[in-house]
Amino acid sequence: MTEPTSYRDVPHVPVLLAEVLAALAPLQGARILDGTFGAGGYSEALLEAGANVVAIDRDPRVLPHVERLGARYPDRFQFVPGTFSELDALADGAVDGVVLDIGVSSMQLDEAERGFSFMQDGPLDMRMSADGETAADLVNNLPEAELANLIYAFGEERKSRRIAHVLVAARAEAPITTTAQLARLIEKAIGRKPGDSHPATRSFQALRIAVNGELDQLVEGLFASERLLTEGGRLAVVTFHSIEDRIVKRFFAPEKAEPVQSRHLPMTVREAASWGDVQKAVKAGEAELRRNPRARSATLRSAIRSAVPARAVNYQGLGVPEPGRA
């Protein structure tokens, strides 16, 4: 199938690029795994810095960018289709570093037919791959309470019950099938104050996370990176909202998420840390924000792998929300 011209040509600016490269340095001759290839922004910069790159993505529409880099760097670039949650199985050998850029890419947001954005009208899809349930399936089929809980848990939307009530009433008249239709209904449900972000922002985030299993992917990808990287290996993770950032922060330093121990109880023995040199969160500077407003919500966290054996996958303490009561 021929890819849309706009997808090939859309300008893509990887966020916190200089900071990511610094977190993964030294790069000359290093083997780096880019677990979220997208338009290839990080991969291209890594290749230009002298690294060998293995790239992973589940979106079939990235192929034009894969072909472009493959033609320029035939000996140092390899692409493997798949999800970054299984990156250790896809890497085909040891790597020196891993970079993950979590969430939807700017290209996906800008493609109206992908249904990710309320800024453009398109089918209510939101799938990063071509498989599984769409956002329309969830909006039109989930019971009202489950829909409210999903929007609250994954979107941190405090008015989720009101939104779900309006959506269920609307779908009783006719299915909700487009992004513009959904955005109008959410605005109708909770209103809009001048200067505030669009009222549909959090709900669209929640649906996208649910459709693509993004939080499970993130957790699995973090532990896969821990299994793959040996002592001295570097992991850099860029996130775009507080839920993702909290998970990464607690993954790198789980002891900080533990409750304060009572002095009246026996001391517990803390396991040795899987990660060292854990860096403080890095945000985009003013110069980058002027060039790329989408960088405003980006946060980079990075660390270096210790010699401690990899942990089993464990969600406890990571702060992964579950769609419980809204």
C-alpha positions as CSV (number, residue, x, y, z in Angstrom):
1,M,0.0,0.0,0.0
2,T,1.3,3.5,-0.9
3,E,1.9,5.6,2.2
4,P,0.3,9.1,2.4
5,T,2.7,11.7,1.1
6,S,2.1,13.8,4.3
7,Y,3.4,10.9,6.4
8,R,6.6,10.7,4.4
9,D,7.2,14.4,4.4
10,V,5.9,15.5,7.8
11,P,8.5,17.4,9.7
12,H,9.5,15.5,12.8
13,V,11.7,17.0,15.5
14,P,12.8,14.5,18.2
15,V,12.6,16.1,21.6
16,L,15.5,16.5,24.0
17,L,17.8,15.1,21.3
18,A,21.1,16.6,22.6
19,E,20.2,15.4,26.1
20,V,19.4,11.9,24.9
21,L,22.6,11.6,23.0
22,A,24.6,12.8,26.1
23,A,22.8,10.2,28.3
24,L,23.8,7.4,25.9
25,A,27.4,8.6,25.3
26,P,30.0,7.5,24.3
27,L,28.4,6.7,20.9
28,Q,31.3,6.1,18.5
29,G,31.1,2.4,17.6
30,A,28.5,1.7,20.3
31,R,25.5,-0.5,19.5
32,I,22.3,1.3,20.4
33,L,18.7,0.0,20.3
34,D,16.0,2.6,19.4
35,G,12.9,0.9,20.7
36,T,10.5,3.5,19.3
37,F,11.8,4.3,15.8
38,G,8.9,6.5,14.6
39,A,10.3,8.9,11.9
40,G,13.8,7.9,12.8
41,G,14.9,11.1,14.5
42,Y,16.8,9.5,17.3
43,S,18.2,6.7,15.1
44,E,19.4,9.2,12.5
45,A,21.2,11.3,15.1
46,L,22.8,8.2,16.7
47,L,24.0,7.0,13.3
48,E,25.5,10.5,12.6
49,A,27.3,10.3,15.9
50,G,29.0,7.0,14.8
51,A,26.7,4.5,16.6
52,N,25.4,1.2,15.1
53,V,21.6,1.2,15.5
54,V,19.0,-1.5,15.9
55,A,15.5,0.1,15.6
56,I,12.1,-1.3,16.6
57,D,8.6,-0.1,15.8
58,R,5.2,-1.7,15.5
59,D,3.7,0.9,13.1
60,P,4.0,-0.4,9.5
61,R,3.9,3.2,8.2
62,V,7.4,3.9,9.4
63,L,8.8,1.9,6.5
64,P,9.6,4.9,4.3
65,H,11.9,6.2,7.1
66,V,13.4,2.8,7.5
67,E,14.2,2.6,3.8
68,R,15.8,6.1,3.9
69,L,18.1,5.3,6.8
70,G,18.9,1.8,5.5
71,A,20.0,3.3,2.2
72,R,22.3,5.9,3.9
73,Y,23.7,3.5,6.5
74,P,23.4,0.0,5.1
75,D,26.2,-1.4,7.4
76,R,25.2,0.2,10.6
77,F,21.4,0.3,10.6
78,Q,19.0,-2.6,11.2
79,F,15.2,-2.5,11.6
80,V,13.1,-5.1,13.3
81,P,9.3,-4.8,13.3
82,G,7.8,-5.4,16.7
83,T,7.0,-3.8,20.1
84,F,9.6,-2.4,22.4
85,S,8.1,-4.6,25.2
86,E,10.0,-7.5,23.6
87,L,13.1,-5.6,22.7
88,D,15.5,-8.0,24.5
89,A,14.2,-10.8,22.2
90,L,14.4,-8.7,19.1
91,A,17.9,-7.2,19.7
92,D,19.8,-10.2,18.3
93,G,22.8,-9.6,20.6
94,A,24.2,-7.3,23.2
95,V,23.7,-3.5,23.1
96,D,25.4,-0.7,24.8
97,G,22.4,1.5,25.2
98,V,18.6,1.7,24.8
99,V,16.5,4.8,24.0
100,L,12.7,4.8,24.4
101,D,10.4,7.7,23.3
102,I,7.1,6.8,24.9
103,G,3.7,7.6,23.5
104,V,2.3,8.8,20.2
105,S,4.6,10.3,17.7
106,S,4.1,13.6,16.0
107,M,3.6,11.9,12.7
108,Q,0.7,9.9,14.1
109,L,-0.9,13.0,15.6
110,D,-0.6,14.8,12.3
111,E,-2.2,12.0,10.3
112,A,-5.9,12.7,10.5
113,E,-6.9,9.3,9.3
114,R,-5.1,7.7,12.3
115,G,-7.6,9.2,14.7
116,F,-5.2,10.2,17.4
117,S,-5.9,14.0,17.5
118,F,-8.9,16.1,18.3
119,M,-7.3,18.9,16.3
120,Q,-8.1,17.2,13.0
121,D,-11.2,15.3,12.0
122,G,-10.7,11.6,11.2
123,P,-12.0,8.1,12.1
124,L,-11.9,7.3,15.8
125,D,-9.1,4.7,15.5
126,M,-5.9,5.5,17.6
127,R,-4.2,2.2,16.9
128,M,-0.5,2.3,16.5
129,S,-0.6,-0.9,14.6
130,A,-3.5,-2.2,12.5
131,D,-4.6,-4.8,15.0
132,G,-7.1,-4.9,17.9
133,E,-9.9,-2.7,19.2
134,T,-10.2,0.9,18.1
135,A,-11.1,3.9,20.2
136,A,-14.5,3.9,18.6
137,D,-15.0,0.3,19.9
138,L,-14.3,1.4,23.4
139,V,-16.4,4.6,23.3
140,N,-19.4,2.8,21.8
141,N,-19.3,-0.5,23.6
142,L,-18.0,-0.1,27.1
143,P,-20.6,0.2,29.9
144,E,-20.8,3.8,31.3
145,A,-19.0,3.0,34.6
146,E,-16.2,1.2,32.8
147,L,-15.8,4.1,30.3
148,A,-15.7,6.6,33.2
149,N,-13.1,4.5,35.1
150,L,-10.9,4.2,32.0
151,I,-10.9,8.0,31.4
152,Y,-10.2,8.7,35.0
153,A,-7.4,6.2,35.4
154,F,-5.5,6.7,32.2
155,G,-6.3,10.4,31.6
156,E,-6.4,11.6,35.2
157,E,-9.7,13.3,34.1
158,R,-11.7,14.3,37.2
159,K,-14.9,14.9,35.2
160,S,-14.8,11.4,33.7
161,R,-18.2,10.4,35.0
162,R,-19.9,13.4,33.4
163,I,-18.1,12.7,30.1
164,A,-19.0,9.1,30.1
165,H,-22.7,9.9,30.8
166,V,-22.8,12.3,27.8
167,L,-21.0,9.8,25.5
168,V,-23.4,6.9,26.4
169,A,-26.4,9.2,25.8
170,A,-25.1,10.3,22.5
171,R,-24.2,6.8,21.3
172,A,-27.7,5.6,22.0
173,E,-28.8,7.9,19.2
174,A,-26.0,7.1,16.8
175,P,-22.5,5.6,17.0
176,I,-19.6,8.0,17.8
177,T,-17.2,7.4,14.8
178,T,-15.0,10.5,14.4
179,T,-12.5,12.4,16.4
180,A,-14.3,15.7,15.9
181,Q,-17.6,14.2,17.0
182,L,-16.0,12.9,20.2
183,A,-14.2,16.2,20.9
184,R,-17.5,18.1,20.5
185,L,-19.3,15.8,22.9
186,I,-16.6,16.1,25.6
187,E,-16.6,19.9,25.3
188,K,-20.3,19.8,25.6
189,A,-20.0,17.6,28.7
190,I,-17.5,19.7,30.7
191,G,-17.3,23.1,29.0
192,R,-14.2,25.1,28.0
193,K,-12.6,28.0,29.7
194,P,-10.6,30.6,27.7
195,G,-6.9,29.8,27.9
196,D,-7.3,26.3,29.1
197,S,-6.1,23.3,27.1
198,H,-8.8,21.5,25.0
199,P,-11.3,19.7,27.3
200,A,-10.8,16.5,25.2
201,T,-7.1,16.3,25.9
202,R,-7.2,13.9,28.9
203,S,-9.9,11.7,27.5
204,F,-8.1,11.3,24.2
205,Q,-4.9,10.4,26.1
206,A,-6.8,7.8,28.1
207,L,-8.4,6.2,25.1
208,R,-5.1,6.0,23.2
209,I,-3.3,4.4,26.2
210,A,-6.1,1.8,26.5
211,V,-6.2,1.0,22.8
212,N,-2.5,0.5,22.6
213,G,-1.8,-1.0,26.0
214,E,0.8,1.7,26.4
215,L,1.4,1.4,30.2
216,D,1.9,-2.4,30.0
217,Q,4.2,-1.8,27.0
218,L,6.2,0.7,29.1
219,V,6.6,-1.6,32.1
220,E,7.5,-4.6,29.9
221,G,9.9,-2.5,27.9
222,L,11.7,-1.2,31.0
223,F,12.2,-4.7,32.4
224,A,13.2,-6.0,28.9
225,S,15.9,-3.2,28.8
226,E,17.1,-4.3,32.2
227,R,17.4,-7.9,31.0
228,L,19.2,-6.8,27.8
229,L,21.7,-4.4,29.1
230,T,24.8,-5.6,31.0
231,E,26.9,-3.6,33.5
232,G,27.6,-0.1,32.2
233,G,24.8,-0.2,29.7
234,R,22.7,3.0,29.4
235,L,19.0,3.5,29.3
236,A,17.3,6.8,28.3
237,V,13.5,7.2,28.4
238,V,11.5,10.2,27.2
239,T,7.9,10.4,28.5
240,F,5.1,12.9,27.9
241,H,2.8,12.8,30.8
242,S,2.9,12.3,34.6
243,I,1.7,8.7,34.6
244,E,4.6,7.5,32.4
245,D,7.2,9.6,34.2
246,R,6.1,8.3,37.6
247,I,6.5,4.7,36.3
248,V,10.0,5.4,34.9
249,K,11.1,7.2,38.1
250,R,10.0,4.4,40.4
251,F,11.5,1.7,38.1
252,F,15.0,3.3,38.3
253,A,14.8,4.0,42.0
254,P,12.1,1.7,43.6
255,E,13.3,2.4,47.1
256,K,12.0,6.0,46.8
257,A,8.5,4.7,46.4
258,E,8.7,2.5,49.5
259,P,6.8,3.8,52.6
260,V,8.9,5.1,55.5
261,Q,9.8,2.2,57.8
262,S,8.8,2.4,61.4
263,R,11.8,2.5,63.8
264,H,9.8,0.0,66.0
265,L,9.9,-2.7,63.3
266,P,12.9,-5.0,62.4
267,M,15.0,-3.5,59.6
268,T,14.3,-5.0,56.2
269,V,17.2,-5.8,53.9
270,R,17.0,-3.8,50.7
271,E,18.0,-5.5,47.4
272,A,21.0,-4.2,45.6
273,A,20.0,-1.6,42.9
274,S,19.7,-2.7,39.3
275,W,20.5,0.9,38.2
276,G,23.2,3.4,39.2
277,D,24.0,7.0,38.3
278,V,20.2,7.7,38.1
279,Q,19.9,11.2,36.7
280,K,17.4,13.8,37.7
281,A,14.5,14.5,35.4
282,V,15.5,16.7,32.4
283,K,13.0,19.1,30.7
284,A,13.4,21.0,27.5
285,G,15.0,24.4,27.6
286,E,13.5,27.7,26.4
287,A,15.3,27.5,23.0
288,E,13.9,24.0,22.3
289,L,10.4,25.1,23.4
290,R,10.5,27.9,20.9
291,R,11.5,25.6,18.1
292,N,9.2,22.7,19.1
293,P,6.2,23.5,21.4
294,R,5.5,19.7,21.7
295,A,8.6,19.4,23.8
296,R,6.9,21.2,26.7
297,S,5.5,18.0,28.2
298,A,8.6,15.9,27.6
299,T,10.7,14.5,30.4
300,L,14.0,12.5,30.1
301,R,15.2,10.1,32.7
302,S,18.3,8.0,32.4
303,A,20.5,5.6,34.3
304,I,23.4,3.1,34.0
305,R,22.9,-0.6,34.4
306,S,24.7,-2.1,37.4
307,A,26.1,-5.7,37.7
308,V,23.0,-6.9,39.7
309,P,21.0,-9.6,37.9
310,A,17.8,-8.4,36.2
311,R,14.6,-8.4,38.2
312,A,11.5,-10.3,37.3
313,V,8.7,-8.1,35.9
314,N,6.9,-6.5,38.8
315,Y,4.3,-3.8,38.7
316,Q,4.2,-3.3,42.5
317,G,5.3,0.1,43.5
318,L,5.5,1.5,40.0
319,G,2.2,3.5,40.3
320,V,0.6,1.9,37.2
321,P,-3.1,3.0,37.4
322,E,-5.9,0.5,37.0
323,P,-9.4,1.5,35.8
324,G,-11.0,1.1,39.2
325,R,-13.6,3.4,40.6
326,A,-13.8,6.9,39.1
